[in-house]
Amino acid sequence: MDTLTETKGLNHGDRNTLVFIFAVLATAPTFGSWTLTAGLAVAFGCALLAVAFGRCALQLDRVSVLAACAAGLYAFVKVAFTLAHSGWAGAHTLFGFLLFLAPVFLISVLRRMDRSDILNVTIFGCGFSALLAFPVAAYQVFWMGVRAEGGSGNPGVFAVLVLVMGSIGALNITASGGRRFWLGYLSWLAMVFCVTLSGMRGIWIAIPVVTAIVLWASVRCLSGATIRRVVLAAAASVAIGVGLTGGMIWDRVAELSADIAHITEEGNFDSSTGRRLLMYDAAWSAIMEAPWSGYGIYERMDAVQAQVPAERLHLVMYSHPHNGFLAALLDAGVSGLVALLLLLAAPVVIVAMADRDEAWGTRMAAALILTVGYVASGMTNILFEHDLMDSAFITILSLIAASSSWRNSKVGSQSAIQDYR
């Protein structure tokens, strides 16, 4: 399947499903919850009803079970510890965890289709995600004078969405056909510019990593000469881009240096970096007082603020600790961290466990990009407990799992050979 026009030979239901997946992925960074969260909720509801009314049987093989268990365990641990600490007072913070029950139902419905089509449309749809978001990001930065946030309402969330989806879209260069190659290259280029325009320094460092993953996946599909030309073209494009956005990049780097100078020389923590460091220190102190039980989502920031000196308390008035790993420990202690690590590792483990068909390398690259993107975000910002972050991870995890070979099945291998050389 080179484009969506080649779905005409499919049955009506499969064709509509592929178009729906494409539309949700392509528009996610641009429209945010309007398409991504709403799309996942609709797909989850339809899949649940299909299973409930016997139109589709649950596919409980090792891949779907692992995906369901990783997502379900994370949700269960967070919900259980929050209710144990706060009772029903914290119940309003937990409704979003219903989406973590979606993978097993989504995978079961998707498994009725050719798995290579699922992988193809995932990469194809992601190929347009950063491209559609780029004009919006450029308008926000150069016309409105704010950091790029697309339709996410938050530069950090926008940066993660375009990093992950744009990089998966860059895997189009591994597909057969010149149009897909250029789509992949332009997707990567738009991803780099969108992440840069977001101003999220913590996500900037992930760009070389995901780029290396894309190149690794391309080695089997492209000649050495082609890869060298791609690298040279990418370097030239980035150089031009740095020339256009260098002022903003320099300002963000200089801001970090100034923040550190204020902290070390004046003891002034009233800055983005200072507030984070102050909050991280307080969070760690709170974790040491309850390493096994945590405090639950509803009470975690109260526990953090209790560790902050009174004269600096006004600097830590946040709703989350801006570090996904500290948040897991604050919410549910060691159990929360273990559940989080299992969830983050799930995409890579699922592909590693699955049969190695012709598209295995491309699928593994997509899984690695998903995990790397979220780990990078979690180091200095949010991970989950945000509708877009939850929806993006669950959607891509389900698509990767559904496209994986299982039980040594050979169905769809010929299509995979045709699309991924």
C-alpha positions in Angstrom: 0.0 0.0 0.0 1.8 3.1 -1.2 -1.1 5.5 -0.7 -4.6 5.4 0.6 -5.9 5.1 -3.0 -4.6 1.6 -3.0 -7.2 0.5 -0.4 -9.9 0.1 -3.0 -9.5 -3.6 -3.1 -10.2 -4.0 0.6 -13.6 -4.6 2.1 -15.7 -1.6 3.2 -14.9 -2.0 6.9 -11.2 -2.4 6.6 -10.9 0.5 4.2 -12.8 2.8 6.6 -10.6 1.7 9.5 -7.4 2.5 7.6 -8.7 5.9 6.6 -9.7 6.6 10.2 -6.2 5.6 11.5 -4.6 7.8 8.9 -6.8 10.8 9.7 -6.2 10.6 13.5 -2.4 10.2 13.2 -2.0 12.9 10.5 -3.9 15.5 12.4 -2.9 14.7 16.0 -0.3 17.5 16.6 -2.3 20.1 14.7 -5.8 19.5 16.3 -4.8 17.8 19.5 -7.6 16.3 21.6 -10.2 17.2 18.9 -8.9 14.3 16.8 -6.5 12.2 18.8 -8.2 11.8 22.1 -11.7 11.8 20.5 -10.5 9.4 17.9 -9.1 7.0 20.4 -12.3 7.2 22.6 -14.5 6.4 19.6 -12.3 3.5 18.5 -12.2 2.1 22.0 -16.0 2.4 22.3 -16.6 0.7 19.0 -14.1 -2.1 19.7 -15.6 -2.7 23.2 -19.1 -3.0 21.7 -17.8 -5.3 18.9 -16.4 -7.7 21.5 -19.3 -7.4 23.9 -21.9 -8.3 21.1 -19.8 -11.1 19.8 -18.8 -9.5 16.5 -15.2 -9.8 17.4 -13.4 -12.3 19.6 -10.6 -11.2 22.0 -7.2 -12.1 20.6 -5.4 -13.2 23.7 -2.0 -14.1 22.3 1.3 -13.2 23.9 1.5 -9.8 22.1 -2.0 -8.5 22.9 -1.7 -9.8 26.5 1.6 -8.1 27.1 0.2 -4.8 25.7 -2.9 -5.1 27.8 -1.1 -6.1 30.9 1.5 -3.3 30.7 -1.2 -0.6 30.2 -3.7 -2.1 32.6 -1.1 -2.6 35.4 0.0 1.0 35.1 -3.6 2.2 35.4 -4.4 -0.2 38.2 -1.4 0.8 40.4 -2.1 4.6 39.9 -5.9 4.2 40.7 -5.4 1.8 43.6 -2.8 3.9 45.4 -4.8 7.1 44.8 -8.0 5.7 46.2 -6.1 4.1 49.1 -4.7 7.5 50.1 -7.5 9.9 49.2 -10.6 7.8 48.9 -13.3 9.2 46.6 -11.9 12.7 47.1 -9.3 11.9 44.4 -11.6 10.0 42.1 -12.0 12.9 39.7 -8.3 12.6 38.8 -8.7 9.0 37.6 -11.2 8.9 34.8 -8.5 9.2 32.1 -7.2 5.8 33.1 -10.1 4.2 31.4 -8.2 4.7 28.1 -5.5 2.3 29.4 -8.0 -0.5 29.1 -8.2 0.0 25.3 -5.3 -1.9 23.9 -6.7 -5.5 24.1 -9.9 -4.5 22.5 -8.3 -2.3 19.8 -5.8 -5.0 19.0 -8.5 -7.7 18.7 -10.4 -5.6 16.2 -7.4 -4.6 14.2 -6.2 -8.2 14.0 -9.0 -8.9 11.6 -7.0 -6.9 9.0 -3.7 -7.6 7.2 -1.1 -6.6 9.8 1.2 -5.1 7.1 -1.6 -2.7 6.2 -1.7 -1.6 9.8 2.0 -0.8 9.9 1.9 0.9 6.5 -1.0 3.2 7.3 0.5 4.0 10.7 3.8 5.2 9.1 2.0 6.8 6.2 -0.3 8.8 8.6 2.5 9.9 10.8 4.3 11.1 7.7 1.8 14.0 7.5 1.6 14.8 11.2 4.6 17.1 11.5 4.0 18.5 8.0 0.5 19.6 8.8 1.7 21.0 12.2 4.6 23.0 10.8 2.7 25.9 9.4 0.8 26.3 12.6 4.0 26.2 14.7 5.7 28.7 12.4 2.6 31.0 12.7 2.6 30.8 16.5 6.4 31.5 16.7 7.0 34.1 14.0 3.6 35.9 14.0 2.2 35.5 17.5 5.5 35.5 19.3 4.9 32.5 21.5 6.5 29.0 21.6 5.0 26.5 19.2 2.2 24.4 20.7 0.1 23.4 17.7 -3.3 22.3 18.9 -2.0 20.8 22.1 -2.2 23.9 24.2 1.2 23.1 25.7 4.6 23.3 24.0 5.9 20.3 26.0 3.1 18.0 24.8 3.3 19.3 21.3 7.1 18.7 21.2 6.5 15.0 22.2 3.8 14.5 19.7 5.7 15.8 16.7 9.0 14.1 17.9 7.3 10.7 18.0 4.9 10.9 15.2 7.2 12.9 12.9 10.0 10.5 13.4 7.8 7.4 12.8 6.6 9.3 9.7 10.3 9.6 8.7 10.3 5.8 8.3 8.5 6.3 5.1 11.9 6.5 3.5 12.2 2.7 4.1 9.1 2.1 1.9 9.2 1.3 -1.8 8.4 4.2 -4.1 9.8 7.7 -4.5 6.8 9.5 -3.1 7.1 7.7 0.2 10.8 8.4 0.3 10.3 12.2 0.0 7.4 12.0 2.5 9.7 10.5 5.0 12.4 13.0 4.4 10.0 16.0 4.7 8.4 14.5 7.8 11.8 14.3 9.5 12.6 17.9 8.5 9.3 19.2 9.7 9.7 17.3 13.0 13.1 18.9 13.6 11.7 22.4 13.0 8.6 21.8 15.1 10.5 20.4 18.1 13.0 23.3 17.8 10.2 25.9 17.6 8.5 24.4 20.7 11.5 25.6 22.7 11.5 22.4 24.8 15.2 21.9 25.5 14.6 18.6 27.2 13.2 17.2 23.9 15.9 18.7 21.7 18.4 16.2 23.0 16.2 13.3 21.7 16.3 14.5 18.1 19.8 12.9 17.4 18.6 9.7 19.0 15.4 9.2 17.0 17.3 10.3 13.9 19.9 7.5 14.5 17.0 5.0 14.9 15.5 6.1 11.5 18.9 5.7 9.9 19.4 2.3 11.5 16.1 1.2 10.0 17.1 2.5 6.6 20.3 0.6 6.3 18.6 -2.5 5.1 16.4 -0.7 2.6 18.7 2.0 1.1 22.1 1.9 -0.6 25.0 3.5 1.1 25.2 6.3 -1.5 21.5 7.1 -0.9 22.0 7.3 2.9 25.0 9.6 2.4 23.0 11.9 0.2 20.1 11.9 2.7 22.5 12.8 5.6 24.1 15.6 3.6 20.7 17.0 2.6 19.5 16.8 6.1 22.6 18.5 7.5 22.2 21.3 4.9 18.5 21.8 5.7 19.2 21.9 9.5 22.0 24.5 8.9 19.5 26.7 7.0 16.9 26.2 9.7 19.4 27.1 12.4 20.1 30.3 10.5 16.4 31.1 10.5 15.7 30.1 14.1 19.1 30.6 15.7 17.9 33.6 17.7 15.3 31.6 19.5 17.7 28.7 20.1 20.3 31.0 21.5 17.8 32.7 23.8 16.7 29.4 25.2 20.3 28.2 25.8 21.3 31.6 27.3 18.2 31.4 29.5 19.4 28.1 30.9 22.9 29.6 31.6 21.4 32.6 33.3 19.1 30.5 35.4 22.1 28.4 36.7 24.1 31.6 37.4 21.2 33.1 39.4 21.0 29.8 41.5 24.7 29.4 42.1 25.7 33.0 42.7 22.5 34.5 44.3 20.6 31.5 45.6 17.7 32.8 43.4 15.4 29.9 42.3 12.8 32.1 40.7 13.3 30.8 37.2 12.2 27.8 35.1 15.3 25.8 35.9 15.4 27.0 39.5 11.8 26.0 40.2 12.4 22.5 38.7 15.5 21.9 40.8 13.7 23.1 43.9 10.7 20.9 43.1 12.9 17.9 42.3 14.7 18.2 45.6 11.5 18.5 47.6 10.0 15.6 45.6 12.9 13.3 46.4 12.6 14.2 50.1 8.9 13.4 50.0 9.7 10.1 48.3 12.2 9.1 50.9 9.5 9.5 53.6 7.1 7.1 51.8 9.2 5.1 49.3 6.8 2.1 49.2 3.3 3.7 49.5 3.7 7.1 47.8 0.9 9.6 48.3 -1.5 9.1 45.3 -2.1 11.5 42.5 -4.5 13.7 44.4 -2.1 14.4 47.3 1.3 14.2 45.7 1.9 17.9 45.3 0.8 18.6 48.8 3.6 16.1 49.9 6.1 17.9 47.7 5.1 21.4 48.9 5.4 20.2 52.5 9.2 19.8 51.9 9.7 23.2 50.4 11.0 26.1 52.7 8.2 28.5 53.5 9.9 31.4 51.9 10.1 29.5 48.6 6.8 27.8 48.6 5.3 30.2 46.1 7.7 28.9 43.5 6.4 25.3 43.6 2.7 25.9 42.9 2.4 23.3 40.2 -0.1 20.5 39.5 2.6 17.9 38.7 6.4 17.6 39.5 7.6 18.0 35.9 9.4 14.7 36.0 7.4 11.5 35.0 9.6 9.2 37.0 9.4 11.2 40.2 5.7 11.5 39.7 5.4 7.7 39.5 7.3 7.3 42.8 5.2 10.1 44.5 2.0 8.5 43.3 2.6 4.8 44.2 6.1 4.4 45.5 8.4 1.7 44.0 5.3 -0.1 42.5 4.5 3.0 40.5 8.0 3.3 39.1 8.0 -0.4 38.2 4.6 -0.1 36.4 5.8 2.9 34.5 9.0 1.3 33.4 7.1 -1.8 32.2 4.7 0.4 30.2 7.5 2.4 28.6 9.4 -0.8 27.7 6.3 -2.6 26.4 6.5 -1.4 22.7 10.1 -2.6 22.3 9.5 -5.9 24.2 6.4 -6.6 22.1 8.3 -6.3 18.8 11.3 -8.2 20.2 9.0 -11.1 21.2 7.1 -11.2 17.9 8.1 -13.1 14.8 10.7 -11.5 12.6 9.0 -10.8 9.3 10.3 -8.5 6.5 9.0 -5.4 8.3 10.5 -6.3 11.7 13.2 -3.7 11.6 10.8 -0.9 10.6 8.4 -1.9 13.3 11.2 -2.1 15.9 12.3 1.4 14.9 8.8 2.7 15.5 8.7 1.1 18.9 12.1 2.5 19.9 11.0 6.0 18.8 7.9 5.8 20.9 9.8 4.7 24.0 12.7 7.2 23.5 10.3 10.1 22.9 8.4 9.4 26.1 11.5 8.8 28.2 13.0 12.1 27.0 9.8 13.9 28.0 9.6 12.2 31.4 13.1 13.4 32.4 12.1 17.0 32.6 8.4 17.2 32.0 5.1 15.3 31.9 4.7 11.6 30.9 1.2 10.4 31.4 -1.9 11.7 33.2 -2.5 14.1 30.3 -5.1 13.2 27.7 -2.9 13.7 24.7 0.1 12.0 26.1 -2.0 9.0 27.2 -3.9 8.9 23.9 -0.8 9.1 21.7 1.1 6.3 23.6 -1.9 4.0 23.8 -2.8 4.5 20.1 0.7 3.8 18.8 1.3 1.0 21.2 -1.9 -0.7 20.0 -1.0 -0.2 16.3 2.5 -1.6 16.8 1.2 -4.6 18.7 -1.6 -5.3 16.2 0.9 -5.1 13.3 3.3 -7.6 14.9 3.6 -11.1 13.7 2.2 -13.7 16.2 2.0 -17.4 16.6 4.5 -17.7 13.6 1.7 -16.4 11.3 2.7 -15.7 7.7 -0.4 -13.7 6.9 0.5 -10.4 5.2 4.2 -11.2 4.7 4.0 -10.8 1.0 2.5 -7.3 1.3 5.2 -6.4 3.8 7.9 -7.5 1.3 6.4 -5.3 -1.3 6.2 -2.2 0.8 9.3 -2.5 2.9 12.2 -3.8 1.0 
